[in-house]
Amino acid sequence: MSTSLYWEPVIPVKGKSLDNQLKFIFGPTYWNHDGALVGEEVHLNTSEIPYLCGVRDATPHPEVKRDIDTLIDAIKKYGSVKIWLD
């Protein structure tokens, strides 16, 4: 079975899906697996922005760059977001 990586602001708003490549990048960092399994909610705040910028700068995938920018913008707007694998 396949999983997807989602994000949403910590305030209640319907979660939005992110590019599948990103779950494999985040998996080892946030869930201690390759991103193919489910994962509990992880809250990202402004302290995560440097890591996210590094991921954005290192990836060749335009979809990942776009979704990283989405997460960074949401963190700046809401203060934090949560991500999870489902």
TORBA-685321 format. One record per residue: residue number from 1; residue in one letter; z, y, x of N, C-alpha, C, O in turn. Coordinates in nm, 3 decimals, padded with zeros to 5 digits. Atoms other than C-alpha are relative to their C-alpha. Layout:
BEGIN
seq|type|n_zz|n_yy|n_xx|ca_zz|ca_yy|ca_xx|c_zz|c_yy|c_xx|o_zz|o_yy|o_xx
NUM|a|Z|Y|X|Z|Y|X|Z|Y|X|Z|Y|X
...
//
This chain:
BEGIN
seq|type|n_zz|n_yy|n_xx|ca_zz|ca_yy|ca_xx|c_zz|c_yy|c_xx|o_zz|o_yy|o_xx
1|m|00.000|-00.116|00.084|00.000|00.000|00.000|00.000|00.123|00.089|00.065|00.124|00.193
2|s|00.011|-00.125|-00.075|-00.082|00.349|00.125|00.105|00.100|-00.045|00.149|00.097|-00.160
3|t|-00.095|-00.106|00.034|00.157|00.642|00.137|-00.067|00.134|00.020|-00.172|00.143|00.084
4|s|00.048|-00.137|-00.019|00.102|01.018|00.122|00.117|00.086|00.044|00.232|00.054|00.013
5|l|-00.102|-00.095|-00.044|00.293|01.306|00.281|-00.006|00.120|-00.092|-00.114|00.173|-00.118
6|y|-00.007|-00.112|00.093|00.410|01.583|00.044|00.092|00.108|00.054|00.173|00.084|00.144
7|w|-00.093|-00.110|-00.030|00.581|01.921|00.073|00.025|00.079|-00.126|-00.058|00.079|-00.217
8|e|-00.027|-00.096|00.106|00.745|02.164|-00.164|00.111|00.093|00.048|00.191|00.054|00.133
9|p|-00.112|-00.087|-00.034|00.972|02.465|-00.134|00.129|-00.063|-00.049|00.128|-00.146|-00.140
10|v|-00.128|00.055|00.042|01.338|02.386|-00.166|00.032|00.043|-00.142|00.104|-00.028|-00.213
11|i|-00.014|-00.036|00.141|01.332|02.581|-00.493|-00.093|-00.090|-00.080|-00.199|-00.128|-00.030
12|p|00.081|00.096|00.075|01.193|02.360|-00.771|-00.140|00.052|-00.033|-00.157|00.146|-00.110
13|v|00.142|-00.022|00.026|00.814|02.371|-00.772|-00.066|-00.136|00.021|-00.022|-00.212|00.107
14|k|00.065|00.130|-00.016|00.580|02.073|-00.812|-00.051|-00.019|00.143|-00.115|00.071|00.198
15|g|00.044|00.031|-00.136|00.512|01.906|-00.473|-00.151|-00.004|00.012|-00.221|-00.038|-00.083
16|k|00.143|00.000|-00.028|00.168|01.936|-00.314|-00.027|-00.096|00.115|00.050|-00.103|00.210
17|s|00.036|00.097|-00.102|-00.005|01.670|-00.106|-00.057|00.070|00.124|-00.121|00.174|00.114
18|l|00.053|-00.049|-00.127|-00.090|01.729|00.262|-00.098|-00.102|00.055|-00.103|-00.216|00.008
19|d|00.098|00.089|-00.062|-00.364|01.578|00.477|00.068|-00.125|00.056|00.176|-00.116|00.114
20|n|-00.058|00.127|-00.043|-00.300|01.210|00.558|00.025|-00.007|00.150|00.120|-00.073|00.192
21|q|-00.023|00.002|-00.145|-00.333|01.266|00.936|00.139|00.056|00.034|00.201|00.013|00.131
22|l|-00.127|-00.066|-00.029|-00.021|01.482|00.921|00.118|-00.095|-00.016|00.217|-00.082|00.056
23|k|-00.112|00.094|00.015|00.200|01.198|00.798|00.016|-00.086|00.124|00.129|-00.124|00.157
24|f|-00.009|00.079|-00.122|00.117|01.001|01.113|00.051|00.083|00.117|00.112|00.029|00.210
25|i|-00.055|-00.090|-00.101|00.200|01.304|01.329|00.149|00.020|-00.023|00.228|00.013|00.071
26|f|-00.140|-00.025|00.033|00.529|01.372|01.148|00.085|-00.127|-00.001|00.206|-00.119|00.023
27|g|-00.076|00.125|00.015|00.630|01.005|01.104|00.100|-00.028|00.111|00.218|-00.047|00.082
28|p|-00.096|00.028|-00.108|00.783|00.946|01.450|00.108|00.108|00.013|00.222|00.076|00.047
29|t|-00.096|-00.109|-00.017|00.953|01.287|01.455|00.105|00.002|-00.110|00.224|00.019|-00.081
30|y|-00.092|-00.019|00.112|01.109|01.292|01.109|00.050|-00.130|-00.064|00.154|-00.128|-00.130
31|w|-00.040|00.123|00.068|01.128|00.926|00.994|00.012|-00.121|00.092|00.041|-00.231|00.044
32|n|-00.010|00.111|-00.096|01.128|00.710|01.309|-00.092|-00.117|-00.033|-00.057|-00.233|-00.009
33|h|00.104|00.101|00.017|00.814|00.521|01.205|-00.135|00.069|00.008|-00.143|00.190|00.028
34|d|00.135|-00.055|-00.024|00.438|00.567|01.221|-00.056|00.083|-00.115|-00.169|00.130|-00.106
35|g|00.047|-00.079|00.113|00.410|00.747|00.886|-00.061|-00.083|-00.111|-00.100|-00.027|-00.214
36|a|00.061|00.086|00.102|00.279|00.447|00.691|00.099|-00.044|-00.107|00.059|-00.097|-00.211
37|l|-00.103|00.040|00.095|00.610|00.384|00.513|00.049|00.120|-00.078|00.011|00.234|-00.048
38|v|-00.060|-00.111|00.072|00.804|00.593|00.263|00.104|00.067|00.088|00.150|00.009|00.186
39|g|-00.099|-00.072|-00.077|01.043|00.855|00.394|00.079|00.095|-00.087|00.023|00.161|-00.174
40|e|-00.088|-00.090|00.074|01.339|01.047|00.257|-00.037|00.145|00.025|-00.109|00.177|00.119
41|e|00.025|-00.143|-00.014|01.326|01.423|00.211|00.054|00.052|00.133|00.163|00.015|00.177
42|v|-00.041|-00.071|-00.121|01.341|01.631|00.528|-00.023|00.147|-00.028|-00.130|00.187|-00.074
43|h|00.012|-00.144|00.022|01.407|02.004|00.505|-00.045|00.067|00.129|00.014|00.046|00.235
44|l|00.050|-00.076|-00.113|01.206|02.227|00.737|00.031|00.146|-00.023|00.005|00.199|-00.131
45|n|-00.028|-00.143|00.011|01.321|02.582|00.804|-00.063|00.072|00.118|-00.144|00.014|00.190
46|t|00.065|-00.081|-00.104|01.228|02.859|01.046|00.018|-00.058|00.140|-00.062|-00.030|00.229
47|s|-00.018|00.061|-00.133|01.368|02.660|01.340|-00.110|-00.101|00.031|-00.131|-00.134|00.148
48|e|00.109|00.097|-00.019|01.079|02.412|01.289|-00.134|00.065|00.029|-00.229|-00.004|00.067
49|i|00.130|-00.067|-00.017|00.804|02.675|01.317|-00.059|-00.020|00.139|-00.179|-00.044|00.148
50|p|00.061|00.025|-00.131|00.761|02.640|01.696|-00.060|-00.141|00.013|-00.168|-00.157|00.071
51|y|00.055|00.135|-00.002|00.715|02.263|01.658|-00.130|-00.007|-00.081|-00.229|-00.064|-00.037
52|l|00.119|00.000|00.085|00.468|02.316|01.373|-00.116|00.071|00.067|-00.231|00.026|00.057
53|c|00.106|-00.072|-00.073|00.274|02.569|01.581|-00.057|-00.088|00.112|-00.177|-00.088|00.136
54|g|00.047|00.091|-00.104|00.256|02.314|01.864|-00.089|-00.108|-00.055|-00.191|-00.142|00.005
55|v|00.083|00.101|00.066|00.121|02.049|01.627|-00.134|00.062|-00.037|-00.240|00.002|-00.014
56|r|00.124|-00.068|00.040|-00.134|02.298|01.492|-00.090|00.023|00.120|-00.211|00.000|00.113
57|d|00.079|-00.029|-00.119|-00.245|02.395|01.841|-00.056|-00.126|00.066|-00.160|-00.120|00.131
58|a|00.040|00.123|-00.067|-00.272|02.034|01.959|-00.101|-00.084|-00.077|-00.169|-00.168|-00.018
59|t|00.088|00.087|00.079|-00.472|01.885|01.673|-00.144|00.050|-00.001|-00.168|00.170|-00.004
60|p|00.141|-00.039|00.016|-00.852|01.880|01.657|-00.043|00.002|-00.147|-00.157|00.039|-00.177
61|h|00.036|00.015|00.141|-00.842|01.827|01.278|00.020|00.131|-00.077|00.133|00.178|-00.088
62|p|-00.013|-00.126|00.074|-00.916|02.144|01.073|00.089|-00.013|-00.124|00.157|00.082|-00.162
63|e|-00.084|00.019|00.119|-00.743|01.993|00.767|00.148|00.004|00.038|00.230|00.058|-00.037
64|v|-00.139|-00.002|-00.046|-00.422|01.943|00.965|00.040|00.143|00.034|00.149|00.186|-00.002
65|k|-00.027|-00.140|-00.032|-00.442|02.300|01.100|00.026|00.080|-00.128|00.120|00.159|-00.134
66|r|-00.014|-00.069|00.129|-00.485|02.427|00.742|00.135|-00.032|-00.063|00.205|00.058|-00.110
67|d|-00.124|00.039|00.065|-00.189|02.227|00.612|00.123|00.045|00.079|00.226|00.076|00.019
68|i|-00.110|-00.055|-00.081|00.035|02.330|00.903|00.019|00.148|-00.034|00.132|00.194|-00.051
69|d|-00.010|-00.141|00.039|-00.047|02.693|00.820|00.063|00.014|-00.139|00.140|00.107|-00.163
70|t|-00.061|-00.001|00.134|00.043|02.617|00.456|00.150|-00.018|00.010|00.226|00.054|-00.056
71|l|-00.143|00.023|-00.016|00.381|02.480|00.564|00.070|00.121|00.063|00.177|00.161|00.018
72|i|-00.059|-00.116|-00.067|00.450|02.774|00.798|00.010|00.117|-00.097|00.114|00.183|-00.104
73|d|-00.002|-00.110|00.098|00.356|03.027|00.529|00.108|-00.024|-00.106|00.178|00.070|-00.145
74|a|-00.100|00.032|00.102|00.577|02.847|00.275|00.141|00.016|00.056|00.230|00.065|-00.015
75|i|-00.132|-00.018|-00.061|00.873|02.840|00.517|00.033|00.148|00.010|00.146|00.189|-00.018
76|k|-00.024|-00.145|-00.011|00.832|03.212|00.579|00.028|00.061|-00.138|00.110|00.152|-00.150
77|k|-00.017|-00.055|00.135|00.810|03.278|00.204|00.131|-00.046|-00.065|00.202|00.035|-00.124
78|y|-00.113|00.058|00.072|01.085|03.044|00.077|00.125|-00.023|00.086|00.232|-00.051|00.033
79|g|-00.114|00.025|-00.088|01.310|03.008|00.382|00.007|-00.144|00.049|00.047|-00.169|00.163
80|s|00.010|00.140|-00.040|01.268|02.630|00.387|-00.086|-00.074|-00.102|-00.103|-00.030|-00.216
81|v|00.074|00.091|00.088|01.055|02.353|00.241|00.050|-00.140|00.028|00.113|-00.166|00.132
82|k|-00.032|00.140|-00.028|01.111|01.983|00.205|-00.129|-00.078|00.001|-00.222|-00.049|-00.073
83|i|00.113|00.091|-00.007|00.865|01.713|00.301|00.053|-00.140|-00.020|00.171|-00.167|00.008
84|w|-00.038|00.139|00.018|00.872|01.343|00.216|-00.124|-00.086|-00.006|-00.234|-00.036|-00.030
85|l|00.106|00.099|00.013|00.660|01.029|00.219|00.028|-00.084|-00.123|00.139|-00.134|-00.140
86|d|-00.016|00.076|00.122|00.604|00.853|-00.111|-00.126|-00.079|-00.028|-00.133|-00.151|-00.127
//
